[in-house]
Amino acid sequence: MLRSSLVLGLVAARLANAPVHAVTKQQKLETCTFGADAQKLVGAARQSFMTRCMANEDRPVAPRGSKQRQ
């Protein structure tokens, strides 16, 4: 009895740490689209955001109106 309780406890602990489900490409696209819409991005800024979002990149976006000088 103790052995089966221990095994059940270990399985439950293992499952508690596992992700609930994998994110599909469609779900990721919907999330990225929502983020772009929330920021009111258009044109090249939206395309850049969507590309980074779909690739799981976390680089910050340059502030609007700022241009890098060389």
C-alpha positions as MATLAB code, in Angstrom:
seq = 'MLRSSLVLGLVAARLANAPVHAVTKQQKLETCTFGADAQKLVGAARQSFMTRCMANEDRPVAPRGSKQRQ';
ca = [
       0.000    0.000    0.000;
       2.782    2.404    0.891;
       4.626    1.577   -2.318;
       1.605    2.287   -4.547;
       0.985    5.577   -2.694;
       4.580    6.589   -3.257;
       4.407    5.753   -6.970;
       1.109    7.621   -7.340;
       2.604   10.633   -5.553;
       5.655   10.665   -7.830;
       3.488   10.432  -10.957;
       1.260   13.268   -9.718;
       4.288   15.454   -8.958;
       5.731   14.753  -12.395;
       2.464   15.655  -14.132;
       2.100   18.854  -12.091;
       5.397   20.127  -13.500;
       4.606   19.187  -17.109;
       3.109   21.766  -19.476;
      -0.612   21.453  -19.959;
      -0.382   21.339  -23.751;
       1.919   22.406  -26.514;
       1.135   25.659  -28.302;
       0.206   25.097  -31.930;
       1.360   27.355  -34.741;
      -2.206   28.632  -35.159;
      -2.448   29.569  -31.456;
       0.902   31.353  -31.656;
      -0.228   33.288  -34.739;
      -3.400   34.386  -32.942;
      -1.376   35.530  -29.918;
       1.120   37.456  -32.047;
      -1.698   39.056  -34.054;
      -3.399   40.120  -30.834;
      -0.135   41.687  -29.631;
       0.365   43.574  -32.888;
      -3.239   44.791  -32.837;
      -2.938   45.897  -29.201;
       0.111   47.989  -30.093;
      -1.626   49.330  -33.229;
       1.341   48.343  -35.382;
       1.138   48.748  -39.162;
       3.419   48.229  -42.132;
       7.057   47.339  -41.560;
       6.779   47.655  -37.765;
       3.963   45.086  -37.712;
       5.866   42.718  -40.015;
       8.977   42.985  -37.863;
       6.981   42.374  -34.680;
       5.181   39.360  -36.172;
       8.453   37.844  -37.395;
      10.118   38.225  -33.986;
       7.019   37.025  -32.147;
       6.628   33.877  -34.256;
      10.362   33.148  -33.804;
      10.131   33.556  -29.994;
      12.602   36.438  -30.002;
      12.455   38.837  -27.073;
      14.387   41.787  -28.448;
      12.801   45.132  -27.543;
      11.293   47.225  -30.292;
      12.927   50.608  -30.935;
      10.798   53.498  -29.681;
       8.591   55.101  -32.304;
      10.150   58.009  -34.120;
      13.707   57.167  -33.117;
      16.233   56.470  -35.816;
      19.732   55.203  -35.332;
      22.368   57.538  -36.686;
      25.554   56.294  -38.211;
];
